[in-house]
Amino acid sequence: MKILIAEDDQITSKMEKSILVKWGYEVIVTKDGVEAWKEVQKKDAPRLVLLDWMMPKMDGVEVCRRLRALSIEKNFPVYIIMLTSRKDSEDIIEGLSEGANDYISKPFSVHELKVRLNVGIKYLSLQYSLLKRAEDLEEAIEKIKQLRTFLPICAYCKKIRDDQDVWSDVEHYIEEHSELDFSRSICPDCEAKRDKHE
């Protein structure tokens, strides 16, 4: 798991990086809001972000606002933890309302940081799982749409012609173009006809 640290205080950022590397994370460090914003726009950017509130060039709240809008637009999950020495409830409300998922007051305990990171990882895991399910559902819907399109079928033998101009029986065609499996039984009409012939 990759984590982005956006922190202008070198001592704090070095301490945070040291802790996170020790826990096995891959860490990217930025020293101001503009650097952080550039980093989070990259294709392989970290989706777990430790964001300092007070930074030069662009503050953490603005980075948070932009990153949340980007994650909605591009449909990728991101988990943002704001780190700040500001403790007023108005500040907490502002940070969370601009898109932060969590808020840690400085100075923070190492144990608290670890617990909150674990929450972030669980959140991201769940979001990625939901995205995968949504993609699978869209794929299934697309396959169903393909089956609903116009199919050339032989008026006599009921075979279906595919895009390569190959004729196949209905069962084979449906099995090839969907995830359906057939169970075989005899309908009442056919059973009655069979009984007549016997």
N, CA and C of each residue as an Amber inpcrd file, in Angstrom:
protein
   594
   0.8490000  -1.1990000   0.0000000   0.0000000   0.0000000   0.0000000
   0.8820000   1.2450000   0.0000000   0.5780000   2.1630000  -0.9140000
   1.3080000   3.4240000  -1.0260000   0.6080000   4.5010000  -0.2140000
   1.3800000   5.3100000   0.5080000   0.8200000   6.4200000   1.2810000
   1.5300000   7.7080000   0.8990000   0.7470000   8.7600000   0.7000000
   1.3090000  10.0850000   0.4420000   1.3170000  10.8860000   1.7360000
   2.4820000  11.4390000   2.0680000   2.5940000  12.3850000   3.1850000
   2.7320000  13.7770000   2.5800000   1.8450000  14.6760000   2.9500000
   1.9480000  16.0760000   2.5460000   2.1690000  16.8860000   3.8190000
   3.4160000  17.2910000   4.0370000   3.7970000  17.9290000   5.3160000
   4.9690000  18.8770000   5.0590000   4.8100000  20.1600000   5.4510000
   5.8760000  21.1350000   5.1940000   6.9570000  21.1310000   6.2740000
   6.6530000  20.5710000   7.4530000   7.6530000  20.5070000   8.5150000
   8.5290000  19.2610000   8.3120000   9.8230000  19.4820000   8.0560000
  10.7100000  18.3760000   7.7090000  10.8550000  17.3470000   8.8310000
  10.9270000  17.8300000  10.0590000  11.0860000  16.9060000  11.1900000
   9.8610000  15.9930000  11.2920000   8.6700000  16.5940000  11.1770000
   7.4260000  15.8080000  11.2500000   7.3320000  14.8230000  10.0960000
   7.6510000  15.2800000   8.8870000   7.5270000  14.3910000   7.7280000
   8.5270000  13.2340000   7.8030000   9.7390000  13.5080000   8.2950000
  10.7380000  12.4380000   8.4540000  10.2750000  11.4110000   9.4890000
   9.6890000  11.9080000  10.5810000   9.1950000  11.0200000  11.6190000
   8.0540000  10.1550000  11.0730000   7.1080000  10.7890000  10.3730000
   5.9790000  10.0540000   9.7960000   6.4750000   9.0040000   8.7980000
   7.4050000   9.4030000   7.9310000   7.9260000   8.4760000   6.9310000
   8.6030000   7.2860000   7.6030000   9.4060000   7.5530000   8.6150000
  10.1200000   6.4910000   9.3290000   9.1480000   5.4800000   9.9270000
   8.0740000   5.9800000  10.5420000   7.0670000   5.1080000  11.1540000
   6.3910000   4.2530000  10.0850000   5.9810000   4.9000000   8.9800000
   5.2310000   4.1950000   7.9390000   6.0810000   3.1650000   7.2100000
   7.3380000   3.4980000   6.9590000   8.2520000   2.5460000   6.3050000
   8.4600000   1.3340000   7.2120000   8.5960000   1.5930000   8.5070000
   8.7560000   0.5090000   9.4800000   7.5480000  -0.4220000   9.4680000
   6.3650000   0.1170000   9.2160000   5.1440000  -0.6860000   9.1550000
   4.9670000  -1.3590000   7.7910000   5.8640000  -1.1120000   6.8650000
   5.8260000  -1.8010000   5.5750000   5.1440000  -1.0540000   4.4400000
   4.8660000   0.2240000   4.6250000   4.2300000   1.0100000   3.5700000
   5.2730000   1.5970000   2.6190000   4.8490000   1.7920000   1.3740000
   5.6540000   2.5670000   0.4280000   5.2180000   4.0150000   0.5950000
   6.1790000   4.9110000   0.8090000   5.8430000   6.2880000   1.1930000
   6.3610000   7.2940000   0.1710000   5.5110000   8.2530000  -0.1790000
   5.8980000   9.3860000  -1.0150000   5.7010000  10.6350000  -0.1620000
   6.7270000  11.4940000  -0.1210000   6.6750000  12.6940000   0.7180000
   6.6610000  13.9490000  -0.1600000   5.7400000  14.8580000   0.1520000
   5.7090000  16.1740000  -0.5020000   5.7660000  17.2410000   0.5780000
   6.3010000  18.3900000   0.2140000   6.5440000  19.4140000   1.2470000
   5.6050000  20.6220000   1.1830000   4.7270000  20.6620000   0.1660000
   3.7360000  21.7430000   0.1180000   2.4970000  21.2660000  -0.6330000
   1.4710000  22.1030000  -0.6280000   0.1990000  21.7130000  -1.2260000
   0.2530000  21.5120000  -2.7300000   1.0250000  22.3240000  -3.4180000
   1.1330000  22.2090000  -4.8760000   1.7910000  20.8880000  -5.2600000
   2.8750000  20.5440000  -4.5540000   3.5460000  19.2480000  -4.7950000
   2.5830000  18.0860000  -4.5360000   1.8360000  18.1890000  -3.4420000
   0.8840000  17.1300000  -3.0880000  -0.1810000  16.9920000  -4.1710000
  -0.6990000  18.1130000  -4.6500000  -1.7350000  18.0930000  -5.6800000
  -1.2150000  17.4610000  -6.9770000   0.0140000  17.7880000  -7.3570000
   0.6110000  17.1830000  -8.5570000   0.7570000  15.6700000  -8.3830000
   1.1570000  15.2580000  -7.1920000   1.3980000  13.8340000  -6.9290000
   0.1130000  13.0140000  -6.9820000  -0.9640000  13.5520000  -6.4150000
  -2.2130000  12.7850000  -6.3590000  -2.9130000  12.6980000  -7.7120000
  -2.4920000  13.4950000  -8.6800000  -3.0930000  13.4310000 -10.0160000
  -2.4600000  12.3640000 -10.9000000  -1.3280000  11.7980000 -10.4510000
  -0.6480000  10.7850000 -11.2540000  -1.4780000   9.5110000 -11.3140000
  -1.2580000   8.7400000 -12.3790000  -2.0460000   7.5220000 -12.6010000
  -1.8800000   6.5150000 -11.4670000  -0.6570000   6.3410000 -10.9810000
  -0.3900000   5.3610000  -9.9200000  -0.2370000   6.0240000  -8.5540000
  -0.9180000   7.1530000  -8.3710000  -0.8030000   7.9210000  -7.1200000
  -1.3320000   7.1240000  -5.9280000  -0.7750000   7.4000000  -4.7410000
  -1.3110000   6.7620000  -3.5280000  -2.7690000   7.1470000  -3.3180000
  -3.5490000   6.2250000  -2.8200000  -4.9600000   6.4970000  -2.5410000
  -5.2080000   6.6670000  -1.0480000  -4.1390000   6.5760000  -0.2670000
  -4.2040000   6.8440000   1.1650000  -3.3050000   8.0520000   1.4170000
  -3.8830000   9.1340000   1.9390000  -3.1770000  10.4150000   2.0150000
  -3.1980000  10.9630000   3.4370000  -1.9950000  11.2820000   3.9510000
  -1.8670000  12.0140000   5.2190000  -1.5860000  13.4630000   4.8640000
  -2.5350000  14.3180000   5.1350000  -2.5110000  15.6790000   4.6070000
  -2.4590000  16.7050000   5.7380000  -1.3450000  17.4500000   5.7950000
  -1.2180000  18.5220000   6.7890000  -2.1540000  19.6680000   6.4010000
  -2.7390000  20.3030000   7.3970000  -3.6750000  21.4030000   7.1290000
  -2.9300000  22.6330000   6.6290000  -1.9470000  23.0850000   7.4060000
  -1.2400000  24.3350000   7.0900000   0.0110000  24.0350000   6.2680000
  -0.0370000  24.3590000   4.9640000   1.1160000  24.1750000   4.0860000
   1.2570000  25.3910000   3.1790000   2.4830000  25.6660000   2.7350000
   2.6670000  26.7820000   1.7980000   2.1190000  26.4600000   0.4040000
   1.8810000  27.5100000  -0.3660000   1.4290000  27.4480000  -1.7690000
  -0.0260000  27.0040000  -1.9240000  -0.4180000  25.9460000  -1.2290000
  -1.8150000  25.4960000  -1.2400000  -2.0530000  24.7450000   0.0690000
  -3.0730000  25.1560000   0.8280000  -3.2720000  24.4950000   2.1140000
  -3.9300000  23.1220000   1.9380000  -3.8980000  22.3460000   3.0140000
  -4.4030000  20.9830000   2.9710000  -5.8830000  20.8970000   2.6430000
  -6.6620000  21.8770000   3.0900000  -8.1030000  21.8680000   2.8280000
  -8.3640000  21.9990000   1.3300000  -7.6120000  22.8510000   0.6430000
  -7.7770000  23.0190000  -0.8050000  -7.3560000  21.7560000  -1.5550000
  -6.2400000  21.1490000  -1.1240000  -5.8090000  19.8850000  -1.7370000
  -6.9010000  18.8280000  -1.5380000  -7.4370000  18.7690000  -0.3400000
  -8.4940000  17.8150000   0.0020000  -9.7130000  18.0280000  -0.8840000
 -10.1320000  19.2760000  -1.0400000 -11.2990000  19.6170000  -1.8580000
 -11.0890000  19.1550000  -3.3070000  -9.9080000  19.4760000  -3.8500000
  -9.6100000  19.1130000  -5.2360000  -9.5070000  17.5990000  -5.4200000
  -8.8450000  16.9480000  -4.4690000  -8.6660000  15.5000000  -4.5640000
 -10.0030000  14.7730000  -4.4780000 -10.8930000  15.2310000  -3.6020000
 -12.2140000  14.5940000  -3.4840000 -13.0070000  14.7670000  -4.7790000
 -12.9500000  15.9610000  -5.3740000 -13.6540000  16.1960000  -6.6410000
 -13.0750000  15.3170000  -7.7470000 -11.7510000  15.1780000  -7.7750000
 -11.0880000  14.3430000  -8.7780000 -11.4720000  12.8710000  -8.6140000
 -11.5350000  12.4020000  -7.3630000 -11.8730000  10.9970000  -7.1170000
 -13.3060000  10.6870000  -7.5550000 -14.1970000  11.6610000  -7.4150000
 -15.5850000  11.4820000  -7.8620000 -15.6420000  11.4930000  -9.3860000
 -14.9360000  12.4440000  -9.9850000 -14.9370000  12.5690000 -11.4500000
 -14.3440000  11.3280000 -12.1250000 -13.2250000  10.8420000 -11.5980000
 -12.5170000   9.7040000 -12.2210000 -12.9590000   8.3510000 -11.6540000
 -13.8260000   8.3750000 -10.6550000 -14.3710000   7.1570000 -10.0490000
 -13.2830000   6.2380000  -9.4790000 -12.4340000   6.8060000  -8.6250000
 -11.4740000   5.9770000  -7.8910000 -11.5620000   6.3230000  -6.4080000
 -11.4140000   5.3160000  -5.5480000 -11.4990000   5.5810000  -4.1090000
 -10.2340000   6.2400000  -3.5750000 -10.4040000   7.0880000  -2.5990000
  -9.2730000   7.7240000  -1.9240000  -9.6530000   7.9100000  -0.4560000
  -8.6610000   7.7920000   0.4220000  -8.9040000   7.9840000   1.8560000
  -7.9630000   9.0680000   2.3530000  -8.5300000  10.1490000   2.8660000
  -7.7570000  11.3290000   3.2630000  -7.8410000  11.5210000   4.7760000
  -6.6650000  11.5520000   5.4120000  -6.5890000  11.8560000   6.8460000
  -5.9290000  13.2150000   7.0030000  -6.6530000  14.1700000   7.5660000
  -6.1010000  15.5020000   7.8240000  -5.3260000  15.4680000   9.1370000
  -4.1070000  16.0220000   9.1150000  -3.2740000  16.1380000  10.3130000
  -3.0940000  17.6230000  10.6280000  -3.4350000  18.0190000  11.8320000
  -3.2880000  19.4320000  12.1780000  -3.2640000  19.6400000  13.6830000
  -2.6700000  20.7570000  14.0730000  -2.6650000  21.1260000  15.4870000
  -3.9220000  21.9240000  15.8390000  -4.7310000  22.2540000  14.8380000
  -5.9730000  22.9960000  15.0800000  -7.0060000  22.0430000  15.6690000
  -7.5900000  22.4400000  16.7880000  -8.4790000  21.5200000  17.5070000
  -9.9210000  22.0280000  17.6280000 -10.2000000  23.2100000  17.0740000
 -11.5650000  23.7430000  17.1700000 -12.5300000  22.8630000  16.3800000
 -13.7410000  22.7270000  16.9030000 -14.7290000  21.8940000  16.2180000
 -15.0560000  22.4440000  14.8370000 -14.9870000  23.7900000  14.6830000
 -15.2510000  24.4010000  13.3730000 -14.2190000  23.9280000  12.3410000
 -12.9570000  23.7930000  12.7860000 -11.9020000  23.3270000  11.8890000
 -12.1480000  21.8770000  11.4770000 -12.5270000  21.0610000  12.4470000
 -12.8110000  19.6480000  12.1600000 -13.9660000  19.5460000  11.1660000
 -15.0200000  20.3270000  11.4030000 -16.1860000  20.3240000  10.5100000
 -15.7740000  20.7650000   9.1050000 -14.9390000  21.8040000   9.0150000
 -14.5020000  22.2930000   7.7040000 -13.7130000  21.2230000   6.9540000
 -12.7560000  20.6020000   7.6460000 -11.9380000  19.5720000   7.0070000
 -12.7640000  18.3990000   6.5030000 -13.6830000  17.9300000   7.3370000
 -14.5240000  16.7910000   6.9530000 -15.5120000  17.1630000   5.8580000
 -16.0340000  18.3850000   5.9070000 -17.0050000  18.7950000   4.8840000
 -16.3460000  19.0180000   3.5310000 -15.0410000  19.2400000   3.5110000
 -14.3310000  19.4200000   2.2410000 -13.8190000  18.1010000   1.6670000
 -14.1300000  16.9900000   2.3390000 -13.8090000  15.6920000   1.7450000
 -12.8670000  14.8100000   2.5250000 -12.3520000  15.2750000   3.6670000
 -11.4890000  14.4100000   4.4800000 -12.3140000  13.2670000   5.0600000
 -11.7000000  12.0970000   5.1540000 -12.3790000  10.9420000   5.7610000
 -12.1520000  10.8800000   7.2640000 -11.0080000  11.4320000   7.7070000
 -10.6550000  11.3440000   9.1170000  -9.8040000  12.5540000   9.4840000
  -9.5560000  12.6990000  10.7840000  -8.9110000  13.8910000  11.3050000
  -8.0690000  13.4910000  12.5150000  -6.7810000  13.7980000  12.4910000
  -5.9140000  13.5090000  13.6360000  -5.2650000  14.8070000  14.0990000
  -5.3830000  15.0650000  15.4040000  -4.7680000  16.2670000  15.9730000
  -3.3050000  16.0200000  16.3070000  -2.4640000  17.0140000  16.0320000
  -1.0510000  16.9480000  16.4020000  -0.8980000  17.4860000  17.8180000
   0.0280000  16.9720000  18.5910000   0.8380000  15.7820000  18.3080000
  -0.0260000  14.5210000  18.4440000   0.2030000  13.5530000  17.5790000
  -0.6100000  12.3510000  17.5870000   0.1790000  11.1800000  18.1770000
  -0.5510000  10.1970000  18.6620000   0.1130000   8.9900000  19.1590000
   0.3110000   8.0320000  17.9890000   1.4060000   7.2730000  18.0390000
   1.7210000   6.3100000  16.9880000   0.6140000   5.2490000  16.9040000
   0.1060000   4.8380000  18.0600000  -0.9570000   3.8320000  18.0900000
  -2.2160000   4.3480000  17.3910000  -2.5770000   5.6030000  17.6570000
  -3.7570000   6.1940000  17.0250000  -3.5800000   6.2490000  15.5060000
  -2.3980000   6.6490000  15.0620000  -2.1270000   6.7090000  13.6230000
  -2.3050000   5.3310000  12.9790000  -1.7710000   4.3170000  13.6260000
  -1.8510000   2.9520000  13.0800000  -3.3030000   2.5000000  12.9640000
  -4.0870000   2.7480000  13.9980000  -5.4910000   2.3350000  13.9980000
  -6.2590000   3.0580000  12.8940000  -6.0190000   4.3440000  12.7450000
  -6.7500000   5.1220000  11.7360000  -6.3190000   4.7390000  10.3160000
  -5.0550000   4.3940000  10.1390000  -4.5940000   3.9020000   8.8330000
  -5.2650000   2.5730000   8.5030000  -5.3960000   1.7080000   9.4980000
  -6.0670000   0.4220000   9.2750000  -7.5220000   0.6120000   8.8420000
  -8.1870000   1.6020000   9.4330000  -9.5550000   1.9290000   9.0290000
  -9.5670000   2.3670000   7.5690000  -8.5860000   3.2020000   7.1970000
  -8.4840000   3.6760000   5.8180000  -8.2640000   2.5430000   4.8300000
  -7.4170000   1.5980000   5.2000000  -7.1220000   0.4600000   4.3210000
  -8.3690000  -0.4130000   4.1500000  -9.1070000  -0.6340000   5.2280000
 -10.3510000  -1.4170000   5.1330000 -11.3590000  -0.7020000   4.2400000
 -11.4520000   0.6050000   4.3970000 -12.3690000   1.4070000   3.5700000
 -12.0070000   1.2790000   2.0920000 -10.7170000   1.4490000   1.7660000
 -10.2770000   1.3660000   0.3730000 -10.5070000  -0.0300000  -0.1940000
 -10.2350000  -1.0430000   0.6050000 -10.4500000  -2.4250000   0.1650000
 -11.9170000  -2.6590000  -0.1870000 -12.8050000  -2.1630000   0.6520000
 -14.2390000  -2.2990000   0.4090000 -14.6520000  -1.5420000  -0.8510000
 -14.1270000  -0.3250000  -1.0180000 -14.4730000   0.4800000  -2.1960000
 -14.0080000  -0.1800000  -3.4840000 -12.7660000  -0.7260000  -3.4720000
 -12.2630000  -1.4090000  -4.6640000 -13.0880000  -2.6590000  -4.9620000
 -13.5250000  -3.3500000  -3.9200000 -14.3610000  -4.5310000  -4.0920000
 -15.7050000  -4.1520000  -4.7260000 -16.2820000  -3.0510000  -4.2690000
 -17.5510000  -2.5780000  -4.8350000 -17.3820000  -2.1550000  -6.2920000
 -16.2700000  -1.4940000  -6.6040000 -16.0000000  -1.0990000  -7.9880000
 -15.8850000  -2.3110000  -8.8970000 -15.1950000  -3.3650000  -8.3930000
 -15.0430000  -4.5890000  -9.1820000 -16.4010000  -5.2370000  -9.4350000
 -17.2460000  -5.2650000  -8.4250000 -18.5760000  -5.8430000  -8.5970000
 -19.4010000  -5.0360000  -9.5940000 -19.2720000  -3.7110000  -9.5320000
 -19.9960000  -2.8570000 -10.4780000 -19.5290000  -3.1170000 -11.9060000
 -18.2090000  -3.2820000 -12.0920000 -17.6690000  -3.5970000 -13.4220000
 -18.1900000  -4.9390000 -13.9160000 -18.2070000  -5.9490000 -13.0240000
 -18.7210000  -7.2690000 -13.3890000 -20.1940000  -7.1940000 -13.7840000
 -20.9530000  -6.3790000 -13.0480000 -22.3760000  -6.2190000 -13.3430000
 -22.5770000  -5.5480000 -14.7000000 -21.7880000  -4.5120000 -14.9840000
 -21.8720000  -3.8410000 -16.2810000 -21.5440000  -4.8030000 -17.4180000
 -20.5440000  -5.6530000 -17.1970000 -20.1640000  -6.6430000 -18.2100000
 -21.3010000  -7.6380000 -18.4480000 -21.9380000  -8.0790000 -17.3560000
 -23.0610000  -9.0150000 -17.4790000 -24.2330000  -8.3690000 -18.2160000
 -24.4940000  -7.1040000 -17.9170000 -25.5790000  -6.3780000 -18.5910000
 -25.2800000  -6.2480000 -20.0810000 -24.0190000  -5.9830000 -20.4090000
 -23.6190000  -5.8650000 -21.8100000 -23.8360000  -7.1840000 -22.5560000
 -23.5320000  -8.2990000 -21.8960000 -23.7510000  -9.6120000 -22.5150000
 -25.2400000  -9.8640000 -22.7470000 -26.0540000  -9.4460000 -21.7770000
 -27.5060000  -9.6020000 -21.9280000 -28.0050000  -8.7550000 -23.0910000
 -27.4650000  -7.5340000 -23.2200000 -27.8570000  -6.6620000 -24.3390000
 -27.5120000  -7.3140000 -25.6690000 -26.3520000  -7.9720000 -25.7250000
 -25.9540000  -8.6500000 -26.9590000 -26.9640000  -9.7350000 -27.3230000
 -27.4760000 -10.4280000 -26.3260000 -28.4550000 -11.4790000 -26.5860000
 -29.8040000 -10.9150000 -27.0180000 -30.0640000  -9.6460000 -26.6710000
 -31.3490000  -9.0400000 -27.0170000 -31.3350000  -8.4060000 -28.4030000
 -30.1810000  -8.3060000 -29.0200000 -30.1210000  -7.7050000 -30.3470000
 -30.7050000  -8.6610000 -31.3790000 -30.9470000  -8.1360000 -32.5680000
 -31.5270000  -8.9240000 -33.6520000 -30.6060000 -10.0780000 -34.0230000
 -31.1510000 -11.3040000 -34.0880000 -30.3770000 -12.4900000 -34.4500000
 -30.9660000 -13.1170000 -35.7090000 -30.1270000 -13.3700000 -36.7260000
 -30.6240000 -14.0870000 -37.9020000 -30.8090000 -15.5610000 -37.5630000
 -32.0180000 -16.0730000 -37.7400000 -32.3260000 -17.4620000 -37.3860000
 -32.9740000 -18.1610000 -38.5870000 -32.5930000 -19.3810000 -38.7990000
 -33.1350000 -20.1650000 -39.9150000 -34.6080000 -20.5110000 -39.6400000
 -35.4530000 -20.2550000 -40.6240000 -36.8870000 -20.4990000 -40.4620000
 -37.2110000 -21.9860000 -40.3790000 -36.3120000 -22.8250000 -40.8540000
 -36.5900000 -24.2680000 -40.8580000 -35.9510000 -24.9950000 -39.6630000
 -34.6080000 -24.9170000 -39.5730000 -33.9360000 -25.6990000 -38.5210000
 -33.7030000 -24.9120000 -37.2310000 -33.9700000 -23.6050000 -37.2460000
 -33.8420000 -22.7200000 -36.0760000 -32.3950000 -22.4840000 -35.6300000
 -31.4350000 -22.7240000 -36.5250000 -30.0530000 -22.3890000 -36.1910000
 -29.8540000 -20.8800000 -36.2870000 -28.8460000 -20.3770000 -35.5540000
 -28.5670000 -18.9440000 -35.5160000 -27.2460000 -18.6740000 -36.2330000
 -27.2210000 -17.5750000 -37.0260000 -25.9990000 -17.1850000 -37.7180000
 -25.2630000 -16.1360000 -36.8920000 -23.9620000 -16.3650000 -36.6250000
 -23.1810000 -15.4070000 -35.8410000 -22.4990000 -14.3770000 -36.7510000
 -21.6660000 -13.5150000 -36.1480000 -21.0010000 -12.4430000 -36.9000000
 -20.0290000 -12.9660000 -37.9430000 -19.5350000 -14.1860000 -37.7700000
 -18.5900000 -14.7820000 -38.7250000 -19.3140000 -15.6160000 -39.7890000
 -20.6320000 -15.4700000 -39.8580000 -21.4490000 -16.1710000 -40.8450000
 -21.4390000 -17.6850000 -40.6300000 -21.2820000 -18.1020000 -39.3680000
 -21.3130000 -19.5270000 -39.0050000 -22.6650000 -19.8130000 -38.3580000
 -23.2910000 -20.8910000 -38.7820000 -24.5970000 -21.2770000 -38.2370000
 -24.4120000 -22.2540000 -37.0820000 -25.0810000 -21.9830000 -35.9650000
 -25.0090000 -22.8460000 -34.7820000 -26.4100000 -23.0730000 -34.2480000
 -26.5900000 -24.2020000 -33.5250000 -27.8930000 -24.3820000 -32.9060000
 -28.0600000 -23.3820000 -31.7650000 -29.2910000 -23.1460000 -31.3770000
 -29.6200000 -22.1020000 -30.3910000 -28.8810000 -22.3250000 -29.0780000
 -28.8730000 -23.5540000 -28.5920000 -28.2010000 -23.8560000 -27.3230000
 -26.7320000 -23.4690000 -27.3680000 -26.0580000 -23.9100000 -28.4300000
 -24.6190000 -23.6380000 -28.5530000 -24.3530000 -22.1380000 -28.6130000
 -25.1740000 -21.4200000 -29.3760000 -24.9910000 -19.9660000 -29.5060000
 -25.1360000 -19.2710000 -28.1550000 -26.1790000 -19.6150000 -27.4150000
 -26.4270000 -18.9590000 -26.1200000 -25.3230000 -19.3010000 -25.1220000
 -24.8740000 -20.5450000 -25.1090000 -23.7940000 -20.9320000 -24.1940000
 -22.4970000 -20.1920000 -24.5200000 -22.2440000 -19.9630000 -25.8110000
 -21.0270000 -19.2530000 -26.2350000 -21.0730000 -17.7710000 -25.8860000
 -22.2600000 -17.1700000 -25.9140000 -22.3860000 -15.7190000 -25.7530000
 -22.9450000 -15.2890000 -24.4000000 -23.0460000 -16.2100000 -23.4710000
 -23.5150000 -15.8530000 -22.1280000 -22.9320000 -16.8450000 -21.1350000
 -23.2870000 -16.6620000 -19.8780000 -22.8280000 -17.5820000 -18.8360000
 -23.9240000 -18.5750000 -18.4620000 -24.9080000 -18.7190000 -19.3510000
 -26.0160000 -19.6340000 -19.0750000 -25.6230000 -21.0780000 -19.3480000
 -26.1030000 -21.9760000 -18.5000000 -26.0080000 -23.4130000 -18.7290000
 -27.4390000 -23.9470000 -18.8180000 -27.6190000 -24.9550000 -19.6370000
 -28.9510000 -25.5160000 -19.8160000 -29.1430000 -26.7620000 -18.9610000
 -30.3140000 -26.8560000 -18.3450000 -30.7280000 -28.1200000 -17.7210000
 -31.8280000 -28.6700000 -18.6240000 -31.8180000 -29.9520000 -18.8580000
 -32.7480000 -30.5320000 -19.8280000 -33.8670000 -31.3130000 -19.1330000
 -35.0840000 -31.0990000 -19.6180000 -36.2490000 -31.8490000 -19.1510000
 -37.2510000 -31.8860000 -20.3120000 -38.3860000 -32.5030000 -20.1100000
 -39.3920000 -32.6150000 -21.1690000 -40.6290000 -31.8320000 -20.7570000
 -41.0930000 -30.9530000 -21.6540000 -42.2910000 -30.1660000 -21.3450000
 -43.5250000 -31.0670000 -21.4500000 -44.6250000 -30.6520000 -20.8430000
 -45.8430000 -31.4820000 -20.8470000 -46.3420000 -31.8400000 -22.2500000
 -46.2910000 -30.9000000 -23.1930000 -46.7660000 -31.1760000 -24.5580000
 -45.9490000 -32.2710000 -25.2190000 -44.6010000 -32.1480000 -25.1010000
 -43.7250000 -33.1460000 -25.7160000 -43.8870000 -34.5070000 -25.0230000
 -44.0970000 -34.4590000 -23.7270000 -44.2770000 -35.7160000 -22.9980000
 -45.5550000 -36.4210000 -23.4560000 -46.5900000 -35.6150000 -23.7030000
 -47.8580000 -36.1820000 -24.1810000 -47.6780000 -36.7960000 -25.5660000
 -46.9320000 -36.0880000 -26.4320000 -46.6690000 -36.6260000 -27.7750000
 -45.8560000 -37.9190000 -27.7140000 -44.8640000 -37.9250000 -26.8340000
 -44.0270000 -39.1240000 -26.6850000 -44.8620000 -40.3190000 -26.2320000
 -45.7400000 -40.0550000 -25.2520000 -46.6130000 -41.1280000 -24.7400000
 -47.5290000 -41.6710000 -25.8200000 -47.9810000 -40.7980000 -26.7540000
 -48.8570000 -41.2210000 -27.8460000 -48.1170000 -42.1870000 -28.7690000
 -46.8560000 -41.8250000 -29.0690000 -46.0610000 -42.6420000 -29.9960000
 -45.6750000 -43.9870000 -29.3660000 -45.5510000 -43.9970000 -28.0620000
 -45.1860000 -45.2580000 -27.3840000 -46.4120000 -46.1320000 -27.2870000
